[in-house]
Amino acid sequence: MVLNPATPLETLSHYLHLLDKVTIMTVDPGYAGQPFIPEMVEKIARLQQIKQQRGLSFLIEVDGSCNRQTYRKLLEAGAQVLILGSSGLFRPDVPLAQAWDTLIQDLDEASHSPAHA
C-alpha cells in the first residue's frame, strides 16, 4: 500500500494487519526531482509507533528524495526500506560505483546514529 503525502495514516487503520509493506511517499508523485516534504518524517514516526503498539510486522518503505540529507532522519523515524532514485544513487553527475560507495558509507553512518545504538 502506498500513501501519498496528503493521504492520512488513518486511511489504512483498518487494513494495517493485512499488509506486508506500507510505502510512504515523501514527495508528491509525478516526476523525479521534487523536493522532500519534511512533514513526512513525522508521518513515518507515527506509522512506526502504530506498528509497535499493535504488534504488527509490515515493512515501512520510503519513496521520494531519499538521499544523504534524508537517510538518517528516515531511518530514525522507522523506515526500513529506502527507494533510491536520481537524488540518492543514480545521479548523473557521479559515476555509479562512486555513488554506491558513498551510499554504503552514508547508510552505515546513519544506522550507527544514537537512535540506532
Sequence and secondary structure as in RCSB ss.txt:
>XXXX:A:sequence
MVLNPATPLETLSHYLHLLDKVTIMTVDPGYAGQPFIPEMVEKIARLQQIKQQRGLSFLIEVDGSCNRQTYRKLL
EAGAQVLILGSSGLFRPDVPLAQAWDTLIQDLDEASHSPAHA
>XXXX:A:secstr
 EE TTS GGGGTTTGGG SEEEEESS TTSTT    THHHHHHHHHHHHHHHHT   EEEEESS STTTHHHHH
HHT  EEE  TTTT  TTS HHHHHHHHHHHHHHHHTSGGG 
